[in-house]
């Protein structure tokens, strides 16, 4: 389906199509001399290692709700991964993993959660080891529950977050917006009403969701204007929360950045500006500028308005009423609306900020009221509506099935689209797999970066909104989420430039990707997989893909065709792609001569999902090549 660097499939998730056209036989005989060429595909330089398994690994807990310190099973629904480098070089650093859950737990705290641990590189195997630690509060072990209860008053549904490229500081994002105490108690929104089935369940069942203590909360903080303020309990949720991964405890909620359904963010290279993503429709592009580099307790909060003379409009963050009702303030100043702004990352080579707009099938009615009250649409959405025959993005029939990748240039204060998801498929019923798109991207969500051979690549992670309209082939029930690399040196990239590097088990979202500082590994989360998967892939887990120090720009590229007069194939073990010297219709057969798949009008074959063994590639004119996959 897509260009491949290495698809690390935990399970067999892609069923090769067998409903081919009659040009290729269902079975072929392979007599002596029938094969014109035999080609070897060596193993990939990349490998996979499971690091941390939710619901299985034990976390060390603090005294909470009157209970003594102890141990508990780690929460699941792994989402964001933070990485804090170890400046002492005694280890690689500290990993912090969000848990997108909202259930009650006497030991690790009600609501959301986070787990922190320290890792090192094994000098012999090159794998990652989780280290034993002793924290300042006396806890000893490998995995530690991050204490929100005794520090900032619990946390809510920890989704994305921020990793500072400057110094590895970590913020956890409290996403699902709370609108009443009832919504934090039973884990449901009160408006709009949603089913309890839409939310992750605790081990105790649906009645055990949410946060039990709904008494008014008095804030204790070093942020001016908020210390000593008493608020309804639900208003203490939906912030970016800074945590200390070394000691596994929360430091502060950023009340001065506003109360929103936060997802992602990034820190500018000068350590002064925080760019913020909000998972909502409408979502607003926001930033906070510190008065002093590195001190994010004092500064100015802004919302983006593309059609204003000064595109950043300040919102008074010393006024608690405005920060507690940030969306209303953004609408009041006529801010620019987007459709689910999620993860944010910065290119350390250029300072350009990249962010995902995940999209939503039918956003029109969700931002119509705000448009009527003065908020505006980005010109991209306005033009897109016109091009597709809709009056406005607020039309009831406006659709945004696939989402896209945006960039923000701090020098020009302009947002612009880098890569549109798709390809756009107008029909609700997806095409069959045999006719499916060779390259595809649906609902980019997680976003980070890695430096390979000196060049910045985006790491793009899918979170499918659905399986219709071409997001997966017809008949494929599993919403298989995939992760891609995109070379940022490419001008005007297209879907053809995506390089797939991983996919996750049935039912899971791929998320949290972050590179280790030594450039060897990417840590990734497999979130909420199907419970029917075999162990451990029936649990949320954090895994590592190793070997990126062996990847270069040269071995990522397509091979040069040496003989244009003769059809041949060129395997690339790094990309796990077999390249064809001509665009052809081809069929793939196993060692017994049984047809596995037919690919139409292609010059490359993804073999990352092929078990080791012998295969035959036959073209429409009967030319047959033998491929040995190691």
C-alpha positions as CSV (number, residue, x, y, z in Angstrom):
1,X,0.0,0.0,0.0
2,X,2.8,2.5,0.9
3,X,6.5,3.1,0.6
4,X,8.3,1.3,3.3
5,X,11.4,1.8,5.4
6,X,10.6,-1.0,7.7
7,X,7.1,-2.0,8.8
8,X,7.5,-3.6,12.1
9,X,4.3,-5.6,12.2
10,X,3.6,-7.2,15.6
11,X,0.8,-9.2,14.1
12,X,-0.1,-10.2,10.6
13,X,-2.4,-7.2,9.9
14,X,-2.4,-6.9,6.1
15,X,-4.1,-9.7,4.2
16,X,-2.8,-9.9,0.7
17,X,-5.5,-9.5,-2.0
18,X,-6.5,-12.6,-3.9
19,X,-9.4,-11.1,-5.9
20,X,-7.2,-10.3,-9.0
21,X,-8.1,-9.8,-12.6
22,X,-7.9,-12.8,-15.0
23,X,-4.7,-11.6,-16.6
24,X,-2.8,-13.6,-13.9
25,X,-3.5,-17.2,-13.1
26,X,-4.3,-18.3,-9.5
27,X,-1.5,-20.8,-9.6
28,X,1.6,-21.1,-11.8
29,X,4.1,-23.9,-12.3
30,X,7.8,-23.1,-12.0
31,X,9.7,-25.3,-14.5
32,X,13.5,-25.2,-14.9
33,X,14.5,-22.1,-16.9
34,X,11.2,-20.3,-16.4
35,X,12.7,-17.8,-14.0
36,X,14.9,-15.2,-15.7
37,X,16.6,-13.8,-12.6
38,X,17.0,-14.5,-8.9
39,X,17.4,-11.6,-6.4
40,X,18.1,-11.6,-2.7
41,X,16.5,-9.3,-0.2
42,X,18.8,-9.2,2.9
43,X,17.4,-8.5,6.4
44,X,16.6,-4.9,7.3
45,X,19.1,-3.0,9.6
46,X,16.2,-2.1,11.9
47,X,14.8,-4.1,14.7
48,X,12.0,-3.9,17.4
49,X,12.0,-4.2,21.2
50,X,9.1,-4.0,23.6
51,X,10.1,-1.8,26.6
52,X,7.0,-1.1,28.8
53,X,3.6,-3.0,28.9
54,X,0.6,-1.3,30.5
55,X,-1.5,-3.4,32.9
56,X,1.4,-5.8,33.3
57,X,4.5,-3.8,34.5
58,X,4.2,-2.6,38.1
59,X,4.7,1.1,39.0
60,X,5.9,2.4,42.4
61,X,3.3,4.7,44.0
62,X,3.3,7.5,46.5
63,X,1.0,7.8,49.6
64,X,-2.3,8.8,48.0
65,X,-5.8,9.3,49.4
66,X,-4.6,8.1,52.8
67,X,-3.1,4.9,51.5
68,X,0.6,4.0,52.1
69,X,3.1,4.1,49.2
70,X,3.2,0.8,47.4
71,X,2.9,-0.7,43.9
72,X,0.1,-1.0,41.3
73,X,-0.3,-2.2,37.8
74,X,0.6,0.6,35.3
75,X,-2.3,2.3,33.6
76,X,-2.8,1.6,29.9
77,X,-3.9,3.7,26.8
78,X,-0.2,4.8,26.3
79,X,-0.2,8.0,24.3
80,X,2.5,10.7,24.5
81,X,6.2,9.8,25.2
82,X,8.5,12.4,26.7
83,X,12.2,12.0,26.6
84,X,14.6,13.9,28.9
85,X,18.3,13.4,28.1
86,X,20.7,12.6,30.9
87,X,23.3,15.4,30.9
88,X,25.6,13.3,33.1
89,X,25.8,10.7,30.4
90,X,25.3,8.0,33.0
91,X,22.3,6.9,31.0
92,X,20.3,7.8,27.9
93,X,17.8,9.6,30.0
94,X,14.2,9.5,31.4
95,X,11.1,8.4,29.5
96,X,7.6,9.6,30.5
97,X,4.5,7.9,29.1
98,X,1.0,9.4,29.2
99,X,-2.0,7.2,29.9
100,X,-5.2,8.4,28.2
101,X,-7.4,7.0,30.9
102,X,-9.9,8.6,33.3
103,X,-10.6,6.0,35.9
104,X,-10.4,5.9,39.7
105,X,-7.5,4.3,41.5
106,X,-6.7,4.6,45.2
107,X,-3.0,4.0,44.7
108,X,-2.1,5.9,41.5
109,X,-4.8,8.6,41.5
110,X,-8.1,9.2,39.9
111,X,-8.4,10.5,36.4
112,X,-5.5,10.2,34.0
113,X,-1.9,9.2,34.7
114,X,1.7,9.0,33.6
115,X,4.6,6.6,34.1
116,X,8.3,7.6,34.3
117,X,11.4,5.5,34.0
118,X,15.1,5.8,33.3
119,X,16.8,3.9,30.4
120,X,20.3,3.0,29.2
121,X,21.8,1.6,26.1
122,X,23.2,-1.9,26.6
123,X,26.9,-1.7,25.5
124,X,26.9,-5.3,24.1
125,X,23.4,-5.8,22.5
126,X,22.6,-2.2,21.7
127,X,19.1,-2.7,23.2
128,X,17.5,-0.6,25.8
129,X,17.5,-1.5,29.5
130,X,15.1,0.0,32.1
131,X,17.3,1.0,35.0
132,X,16.6,0.6,38.8
133,X,16.3,3.9,40.6
134,X,15.7,5.4,44.0
135,X,13.9,8.7,44.0
136,X,14.1,11.5,46.6
137,X,10.7,10.4,48.1
138,X,12.1,7.0,48.9
139,X,10.5,5.0,46.1
140,X,12.7,2.3,44.6
141,X,12.2,0.3,41.4
142,X,12.1,0.6,37.6
143,X,8.7,2.2,36.8
144,X,7.2,5.1,38.7
145,X,3.7,6.5,38.8
146,X,3.9,10.3,38.3
147,X,2.3,11.9,41.4
148,X,-0.4,14.4,40.3
149,X,-2.7,14.0,43.3
150,X,-0.4,15.4,46.0
151,X,1.1,18.1,43.8
152,X,-1.4,19.7,41.4
153,X,-4.8,18.2,42.3
154,X,-5.1,15.2,40.1
155,X,-5.0,15.1,36.3
156,X,-7.4,14.4,33.5
157,X,-7.1,12.1,30.5
158,X,-3.4,12.7,29.6
159,X,-3.1,12.6,25.9
160,X,-0.3,14.5,24.0
161,X,2.3,16.8,25.5
162,X,5.5,18.8,24.9
163,X,9.2,17.7,24.8
164,X,11.5,20.7,24.8
165,X,14.3,20.4,22.2
166,X,16.3,22.9,24.3
167,X,16.5,21.0,27.6
168,X,14.1,18.0,27.6
169,X,11.5,19.6,29.9
170,X,8.2,17.7,29.7
171,X,4.6,18.8,29.8
172,X,1.6,16.5,29.8
173,X,-1.6,17.6,28.0
174,X,-5.0,17.1,29.7
175,X,-7.2,16.8,26.6
176,X,-10.9,15.8,26.9
177,X,-12.6,19.1,27.8
178,X,-14.5,19.1,31.1
179,X,-17.6,21.3,31.3
180,X,-19.0,20.3,34.8
181,X,-18.3,18.3,37.9
182,X,-20.6,15.6,36.6
183,X,-18.3,15.2,33.6
184,X,-15.2,14.5,35.7
185,X,-17.1,12.1,38.0
186,X,-18.5,9.6,35.6
187,X,-16.1,10.1,32.7
188,X,-18.6,11.5,30.3
189,X,-19.2,14.9,28.8
190,X,-22.5,16.5,29.7
191,X,-22.5,18.5,26.5
192,X,-22.5,17.2,23.9
193,X,-23.8,13.9,25.3
194,X,-21.7,10.9,24.5
195,X,-22.0,7.2,25.3
196,X,-20.0,5.8,28.2
197,X,-18.7,3.3,25.6
198,X,-16.7,6.0,24.0
199,X,-14.3,6.2,27.0
200,X,-11.7,3.8,28.3
201,X,-12.8,1.6,31.1
202,X,-11.0,1.0,34.3
203,X,-10.4,-2.5,35.7
204,X,-13.4,-1.9,37.9
205,X,-15.8,-1.2,35.0
206,X,-17.7,1.9,33.8
207,X,-18.9,2.8,37.3
208,X,-15.3,3.3,38.3
209,X,-14.5,6.1,35.9
210,X,-13.6,9.7,36.4
211,X,-12.6,11.6,39.6
212,X,-14.5,11.1,42.9
213,X,-13.5,14.3,44.7
214,X,-15.6,17.1,43.2
215,X,-15.2,19.6,46.0
216,X,-14.1,23.1,45.1
217,X,-10.3,23.2,44.5
218,X,-7.9,25.9,45.8
219,X,-4.9,26.5,43.5
220,X,-1.4,26.5,45.0
221,X,1.0,27.8,42.3
222,X,3.9,30.1,41.5
223,X,2.0,31.6,38.6
224,X,0.9,35.2,39.4
225,X,-2.8,35.8,39.7
226,X,-3.8,32.2,40.4
227,X,-2.3,31.2,43.7
228,X,-5.0,30.9,46.3
229,X,-7.8,31.0,43.8
230,X,-10.7,28.7,44.6
231,X,-12.5,27.2,41.5
232,X,-15.0,24.4,40.8
233,X,-13.1,21.1,40.6
234,X,-13.7,20.6,36.9
235,X,-12.0,23.9,36.1
236,X,-8.7,22.4,37.5
237,X,-8.5,20.2,34.4
238,X,-7.6,20.8,30.8
239,X,-4.1,22.4,31.1
240,X,-0.6,21.7,30.1
241,X,1.1,20.2,33.2
242,X,4.8,20.3,33.6
243,X,6.3,17.2,35.2
244,X,9.6,16.2,36.6
245,X,10.4,12.8,35.1
246,X,13.5,12.3,37.2
247,X,11.4,12.4,40.4
248,X,8.1,11.2,38.9
249,X,6.0,14.1,40.1
250,X,4.0,17.0,38.6
251,X,5.5,20.5,39.0
252,X,2.7,22.9,37.9
253,X,-0.4,23.3,35.8
254,X,0.1,26.2,33.3
255,X,-2.9,28.2,34.3
256,X,-1.5,31.1,32.4
257,X,-1.6,29.3,29.0
258,X,-5.4,29.0,29.3
259,X,-7.9,26.1,29.9
260,X,-8.4,24.2,26.7
261,X,-8.5,20.6,25.4
262,X,-4.7,20.5,24.9
263,X,-3.0,17.9,22.7
264,X,0.5,19.0,21.7
265,X,3.1,21.7,21.7
266,X,6.7,22.6,21.2
267,X,9.3,25.0,22.5
268,X,11.1,27.5,20.3
269,X,14.9,27.2,19.9
270,X,15.5,30.3,22.0
271,X,13.5,28.8,24.9
272,X,11.1,31.7,25.0
273,X,8.0,30.6,23.0
274,X,5.6,27.7,23.5
275,X,3.4,26.8,20.5
276,X,0.2,25.0,21.5
277,X,-2.2,22.6,19.8
278,X,-5.8,22.1,20.9
279,X,-7.8,19.0,19.9
280,X,-11.2,20.6,19.2
281,X,-13.4,21.9,16.4
282,X,-13.0,24.8,16.3
283,X,-9.3,24.7,17.5
284,X,-7.2,27.8,17.8
285,X,-3.5,28.1,17.1
286,X,-2.0,29.6,20.3
287,X,1.4,30.5,21.8
288,X,2.9,31.7,25.0
289,X,5.9,34.0,25.1
290,X,8.0,34.1,28.2
291,X,9.4,37.3,29.6
292,X,12.6,35.4,30.5
293,X,13.9,32.4,28.5
294,X,13.0,29.2,30.3
295,X,10.6,30.8,32.8
296,X,7.1,29.9,31.6
297,X,5.4,31.2,34.7
298,X,5.4,34.8,33.4
299,X,4.8,36.1,29.9
300,X,2.0,36.7,27.4
301,X,-0.5,34.3,25.9
302,X,-1.6,34.9,22.3
303,X,-4.2,33.5,19.9
304,X,-3.6,33.5,16.1
305,X,-5.7,35.7,13.8
306,X,-4.5,35.4,10.2
307,X,-6.4,38.5,8.9
308,X,-5.2,40.9,11.6
309,X,-2.4,43.5,11.1
310,X,-0.6,41.9,14.0
311,X,-1.4,38.2,13.5
312,X,-1.0,37.3,17.2
313,X,-3.6,38.8,19.5
314,X,-2.9,38.9,23.2
315,X,-5.3,37.5,25.8
316,X,-4.8,38.8,29.3
317,X,-3.4,35.8,31.1
318,X,-3.4,37.6,34.5
319,X,-7.2,37.5,34.4
320,X,-8.3,34.0,35.7
321,X,-11.8,34.5,34.2
322,X,-10.3,34.8,30.7
323,X,-7.9,31.9,31.1
324,X,-10.6,29.7,32.5
325,X,-12.8,30.5,29.5
326,X,-10.1,30.8,26.8
327,X,-12.3,29.6,23.9
328,X,-14.8,32.4,24.5
329,X,-11.9,34.9,24.5
330,X,-10.5,33.6,21.3
331,X,-13.9,33.8,19.6
332,X,-14.4,37.3,20.9
333,X,-11.2,38.6,19.2
334,X,-12.1,36.8,16.0
335,X,-9.4,34.2,16.1
336,X,-8.7,31.8,13.2
337,X,-10.4,28.4,13.5
338,X,-8.9,25.0,12.6
339,X,-10.2,21.4,12.6
340,X,-8.5,19.6,15.5
341,X,-4.9,20.9,16.0
342,X,-3.0,18.1,17.6
343,X,0.7,17.4,17.9
344,X,3.4,20.1,17.3
345,X,7.1,19.8,16.6
346,X,10.0,22.1,15.6
347,X,12.7,21.5,13.1
348,X,15.9,22.2,15.0
349,X,17.7,22.9,11.8
350,X,15.4,25.7,10.6
351,X,13.1,26.7,13.5
352,X,10.0,26.0,11.4
353,X,7.1,24.7,13.5
354,X,5.1,21.8,12.1
355,X,1.7,20.7,13.3
356,X,-1.1,18.2,12.5
357,X,-4.7,19.1,11.7
358,X,-6.2,15.7,12.2
359,X,-9.6,16.6,10.6
360,X,-13.1,15.5,11.4
361,X,-15.7,14.0,9.0
362,X,-18.3,16.7,9.5
363,X,-16.9,19.8,11.2
364,X,-19.3,22.3,9.7
365,X,-21.9,22.5,12.4
366,X,-19.2,22.3,15.1
367,X,-17.8,25.8,14.2
368,X,-20.8,27.4,12.8
369,X,-21.8,29.2,16.0
370,X,-18.3,30.5,16.5
371,X,-18.2,31.8,12.9
372,X,-21.5,33.6,13.6
373,X,-19.9,35.2,16.7
374,X,-16.9,36.5,14.8
375,X,-14.3,33.8,14.6
376,X,-12.8,33.3,11.1
377,X,-11.7,30.4,8.9
378,X,-8.2,30.0,7.6
379,X,-8.0,30.9,3.8
380,X,-7.0,27.3,3.1
381,X,-10.4,26.0,4.4
382,X,-12.3,28.8,2.7
383,X,-10.7,27.9,-0.7
384,X,-11.1,24.2,-0.1
385,X,-14.8,24.7,0.5
386,X,-15.2,26.6,-2.7
387,X,-13.1,24.1,-4.7
388,X,-15.4,21.3,-3.5
389,X,-18.6,23.0,-4.1
390,X,-19.5,24.0,-0.5
391,X,-20.5,27.6,0.4
392,X,-18.4,27.8,3.5
393,X,-16.5,25.4,5.9
394,X,-19.4,26.0,8.2
395,X,-21.8,24.3,5.8
396,X,-23.5,21.2,7.2
397,X,-22.1,19.1,4.3
398,X,-18.5,20.3,4.6
399,X,-16.2,17.2,5.0
400,X,-12.6,16.8,6.1
401,X,-12.0,13.1,6.1
402,X,-8.2,13.0,6.0
403,X,-6.6,16.0,7.7
404,X,-3.1,17.4,6.8
405,X,0.3,18.6,8.0
406,X,0.8,22.4,8.5
407,X,3.9,24.5,9.0
408,X,4.3,27.8,10.8
409,X,7.1,30.2,9.9
410,X,8.0,32.4,12.9
411,X,9.7,34.9,10.7
412,X,6.6,35.6,8.5
413,X,3.9,34.6,11.0
414,X,2.3,32.5,8.2
415,X,0.7,29.1,8.5
416,X,0.7,27.0,5.3
417,X,-0.1,23.4,4.4
418,X,2.8,21.1,3.8
419,X,1.1,17.8,2.9
420,X,-2.6,17.1,2.4
421,X,-4.0,13.7,3.6
422,X,-5.7,11.4,1.2
423,X,-5.8,10.7,-1.7
424,X,-9.3,12.3,-1.6
425,X,-12.0,9.6,-2.2
426,X,-15.5,11.0,-2.8
427,X,-17.4,7.7,-2.4
428,X,-18.2,6.4,1.1
429,X,-17.4,2.8,0.1
430,X,-13.6,2.4,-0.1
431,X,-12.0,0.8,-3.1
432,X,-11.0,-2.9,-2.9
433,X,-7.5,-3.7,-1.8
434,X,-6.5,-4.8,-5.3
435,X,-7.5,-1.3,-6.5
436,X,-6.3,0.6,-3.4
437,X,-4.0,3.6,-3.5
438,X,-0.3,2.9,-3.6
439,X,0.3,5.8,-1.2
440,X,-2.1,7.0,1.5
441,X,-2.3,9.1,4.7
442,X,-5.4,9.4,6.9
443,X,-5.9,11.7,10.0
444,X,-2.3,12.5,11.0
445,X,-2.2,13.0,14.8
446,X,1.1,12.3,16.5
447,X,4.0,14.4,15.1
448,X,7.7,14.6,16.0
449,X,11.1,14.5,14.2
450,X,14.3,12.7,13.9
451,X,17.7,13.7,12.4
452,X,19.0,11.1,9.9
453,X,22.3,11.8,8.2
454,X,22.1,15.4,9.2
455,X,18.6,15.9,7.7
456,X,15.4,16.5,9.6
457,X,12.5,14.0,9.0
458,X,9.0,14.4,10.3
459,X,7.7,11.3,12.1
460,X,3.9,11.3,11.3
461,X,1.5,9.0,13.1
462,X,-2.1,8.2,12.0
463,X,-5.2,8.0,14.2
464,X,-7.9,7.0,11.8
465,X,-11.3,8.8,12.3
466,X,-13.0,5.9,10.5
467,X,-12.6,3.2,7.8
468,X,-14.9,4.7,5.2
469,X,-14.1,7.1,2.3
470,X,-10.9,5.3,1.4
471,X,-9.2,5.4,4.8
472,X,-8.7,1.6,4.6
473,X,-9.5,-0.8,1.8
474,X,-13.0,-2.2,1.5
475,X,-13.5,-5.3,3.6
476,X,-10.7,-4.4,6.0
477,X,-12.4,-4.0,9.4
478,X,-9.3,-3.1,11.3
479,X,-8.3,0.5,11.3
480,X,-4.6,-0.2,10.9
481,X,-2.7,2.9,11.9
482,X,0.7,3.5,10.4
483,X,3.7,5.7,11.0
484,X,5.8,7.5,8.4
485,X,8.9,9.5,7.8
486,X,8.9,12.6,5.6
487,X,12.1,14.3,4.5
488,X,11.7,18.0,5.1
489,X,14.3,18.9,2.5
490,X,11.7,17.9,-0.2
491,X,10.0,20.9,-1.8
492,X,6.3,20.5,-2.2
493,X,6.2,16.9,-0.9
494,X,3.4,14.5,-2.0
495,X,2.1,11.3,-0.6
496,X,4.6,9.5,-2.8
497,X,7.4,10.9,-0.5
498,X,6.1,9.2,2.6
499,X,8.2,6.3,4.0
500,X,6.3,4.0,6.3
501,X,8.3,2.7,9.3
502,X,5.8,1.0,11.5
503,X,2.2,-0.2,11.9
504,X,0.5,-1.4,15.1
505,X,-1.7,-4.4,16.1
506,X,-5.4,-4.7,15.4
507,X,-7.4,-2.0,17.1
508,X,-4.5,0.2,18.2
509,X,-3.4,3.8,17.5
510,X,0.2,4.4,16.8
511,X,1.4,7.4,18.8
512,X,4.0,9.1,21.0
513,X,7.0,8.6,18.7
514,X,10.2,10.2,20.0
515,X,13.8,9.8,18.9
516,X,16.5,8.9,21.5
517,X,19.3,11.5,21.7
518,X,21.9,9.2,20.4
519,X,20.0,8.9,17.1
520,X,19.8,5.1,17.3
521,X,16.1,4.5,18.3
522,X,12.6,5.8,18.0
523,X,10.3,5.0,21.0
524,X,6.7,4.5,20.0
525,X,3.4,3.6,21.7
526,X,0.7,1.1,20.6
527,X,-2.4,2.4,22.3
528,X,-5.7,0.6,23.1
529,X,-5.2,-2.6,20.9
530,X,-7.8,-5.3,20.6
531,X,-8.0,-7.5,23.6
532,X,-8.2,-10.5,21.2
533,X,-4.5,-10.0,20.1
534,X,-2.0,-12.4,21.6
535,X,0.1,-11.2,24.6
536,X,1.6,-8.7,24.9
537,X,0.0,-7.0,21.9
538,X,-3.4,-7.1,23.7
539,X,-2.1,-4.4,26.0
540,X,-1.0,-0.8,25.4
541,X,2.8,-0.9,25.2
542,X,5.8,1.2,24.5
543,X,8.3,-0.3,22.0
544,X,11.6,0.8,20.4
545,X,12.7,0.6,16.8
546,X,16.5,0.4,16.7
547,X,19.1,1.0,14.0
548,X,18.5,4.5,12.7
549,X,22.2,5.2,13.2
550,X,22.7,2.8,10.3
551,X,20.4,4.7,7.9
552,X,21.7,7.3,5.5
553,X,20.0,9.5,2.9
554,X,21.6,7.3,0.2
555,X,20.1,4.0,1.3
556,X,16.7,5.6,1.8
557,X,16.6,6.7,-1.8
558,X,15.3,4.7,-4.8
559,X,18.0,2.9,-6.7
560,X,19.3,4.2,-10.0
561,X,18.1,2.1,-12.9
562,X,21.3,0.8,-14.6
563,X,19.8,-0.9,-17.7
564,X,16.7,0.8,-19.1
565,X,16.5,-1.7,-21.9
566,X,15.9,-4.8,-19.8
567,X,13.2,-5.3,-17.1
568,X,14.7,-6.1,-13.8
569,X,14.1,-5.7,-10.0
570,X,16.2,-3.9,-7.4
571,X,15.7,-4.8,-3.7
572,X,16.5,-2.3,-1.0
573,X,16.9,-4.0,2.4
574,X,16.7,-0.6,4.2
575,X,13.5,0.4,2.7
576,X,12.2,-3.2,2.4
577,X,10.9,-2.3,-1.1
578,X,11.5,-4.1,-4.3
579,X,11.8,-1.5,-7.1
580,X,10.9,-2.4,-10.7
581,X,12.8,-0.9,-13.6
582,X,9.4,-0.3,-15.4
583,X,5.9,0.5,-14.4
584,X,4.0,-2.8,-14.7
585,X,1.0,-4.9,-13.6
586,X,2.6,-7.7,-11.5
587,X,1.4,-10.7,-9.6
588,X,3.2,-12.1,-6.6
589,X,3.3,-15.9,-6.0
590,X,4.6,-17.9,-3.0
591,X,7.1,-20.8,-3.3
592,X,4.3,-23.2,-4.2
593,X,3.2,-21.1,-7.1
594,X,0.0,-19.8,-5.4
595,X,-1.0,-16.3,-6.2
596,X,-0.8,-13.9,-3.2
597,X,-1.5,-10.5,-4.7
598,X,-1.8,-8.5,-7.8
599,X,-0.5,-4.9,-8.0
600,X,-1.6,-2.6,-10.9
601,X,0.5,0.1,-12.6
602,X,3.3,0.1,-10.1
603,X,7.1,0.2,-10.0
604,X,7.6,-0.9,-6.4
605,X,6.5,-3.8,-4.1
606,X,6.3,-3.6,-0.3
607,X,7.8,-6.8,1.1
608,X,8.0,-5.8,4.7
609,X,5.1,-8.0,5.6
610,X,6.5,-11.0,3.7
611,X,7.7,-13.9,5.9
612,X,11.2,-15.1,5.0
613,X,11.2,-17.4,2.0
614,X,11.0,-17.7,-1.8
615,X,8.6,-15.7,-3.9
616,X,7.9,-15.2,-7.6
617,X,7.1,-11.9,-9.3
618,X,5.4,-12.2,-12.7
619,X,4.7,-9.4,-15.0
620,X,1.8,-9.0,-17.4
621,X,3.9,-10.3,-20.3
622,X,4.9,-13.4,-18.4
623,X,8.4,-12.5,-17.3
624,X,9.1,-14.1,-13.9
625,X,11.7,-13.1,-11.3
626,X,12.5,-15.1,-8.2
627,X,12.9,-13.1,-4.9
628,X,14.5,-14.6,-1.8
629,X,13.4,-12.7,1.4
630,X,15.7,-13.2,4.3
